[in-house]
């Protein structure tokens, strides 16, 4: 997205090359390995929270997270996913992810 690239250039005050990895990943470890092989200086991740948590806790990475806001008007949207429209707000650095889970299974151990 143009707005994300513009923000990255503003944040890092240098020429920014955006490299998009189109291949699916199988784990946080695989993301970390691809990132380290790439020689890139930073990482923007679009992944489930559980994967982000593993990137931070197990792989020692602190990726960037693109904060998006849902918009009603399609004309304001930069991205549409499954019929929902979003616009870019800004980047946040992921320092940690806390998942609080509760078992809802009917199975009793």
C-alpha positions, 0 to 999 in steps of 0.5 A: 500500500502506498500509505504504508510505504510512505509511513515507512519512509517517514519513520526510517528517514531513508530509502525504503524497499518493500519486499513482499514474500508471497509464499505462505508460511508454516510457522513463526520459525519459518518466518524468522528464517526467511526474514534473517535470510533476506538481509532486511533491516525490519519486518512487517508481519500480517499473521495471527496473534499466536504467530506474532507471539511466537515471533517475539517470545521464541524467535526474539523478533520485534516486528512491525504491525500495520494498524488498520481501521475498518471503514464503512465507505468503500471509497475510504478503504485501502484494503478489502478483505472478505467484504470488509473495508480497511484503511491504514492508521499507522505502524506499531512495534510488537513488543509482546502478545498476551493471549488469555484463553479459556477452554470452552470444550464440553470434553472433561479431562 
